Amino acid sequence: MLRCFALALLSLLLAGCATMRQPPADTPAMVRIAPGRFVAGSDRAETDAVHYPAINAAREQPARMVVVERAFAIGRTEVTRGQFARFAAATGWKPDGPCSFQVDGPPVHWAMDLAHDWQHPGFAQTDAHPVVCVNLADAEAYAVWLSKRTARHFRLPSGTEWEYAARAGTVTPVYWGGAVPTDACAYANVLDVSDIRAHLGGKADPALTFPCDDRYPETAPVASFKPNAWGLYDMIGNVWEMTLDCLNPAQTDAPRDTAPRLTGDCRSHIDRGASWDNTRKYVRAAAQHPDLVGARTAVLGFRLVEDLASSP
């Protein structure tokens, strides 16, 4: 009898310790990424195939071998509106400044005002959607808050960390292969027929858009599509994701490891992964898009990286 009581008490104590070690329920789920190596960037054949402007193509070229020496963890999904809302409620954080939002067409154009923000991006969202209308300072403040709350170290990814995780061992422009354009709607929320119906009056250049229906004319709840081979969702499509890298005209002097590129024009940072509003030009793992560090738009969100205590 006494032995049973002791075992029961021990079980309760162990359960209590396990509960205390668990992170808060709203902490983003993270996926461990093992060390390795990969070819980052693109070649002219890839960018010429999608008629990418030369100045844009140059930002991701020449392709180079990158060595990932240490394991890291990256968010299984983009940070959601619900997760960001809990941070804002806990800290009183109020992003200041306007957000750019899409005005329907044709022709589609973008406007900016103070009435649009992460709670009012210009279209309906739930807490399961990726947060948008946030800038670099907002994302970094969230990472600092989450780090303190969990006693872990969260931050934004470098461009090479992001691309290594997005490619998940593949060498094609997109991680689902991309030979059949209609396959995109199974893996990514991109500029498709639902977007064309909702925002373009049903008219768009078929050479640029995807001839399939992903069911979401704006953002989709995270993890609504198939993941890549490493279990990461929405690495391409849904929203552009911020990185720590500064804007540079080419990759000639870029790091050959996972360090962020902190030289160049650091008034702008590089976004990766394309969004619900992007054509085939941008729907590629190598594609880069610069944004001013203070910019907030309805197509821009973020995903976190966690530095692991023991690595590799």
Order of alpha helices (4+ residues) and beta strands (2+ residues): alpha-beta-beta-alpha-alpha-beta-beta-alpha-beta-beta-alpha-beta-alpha-alpha-alpha-beta-beta-beta-beta-beta
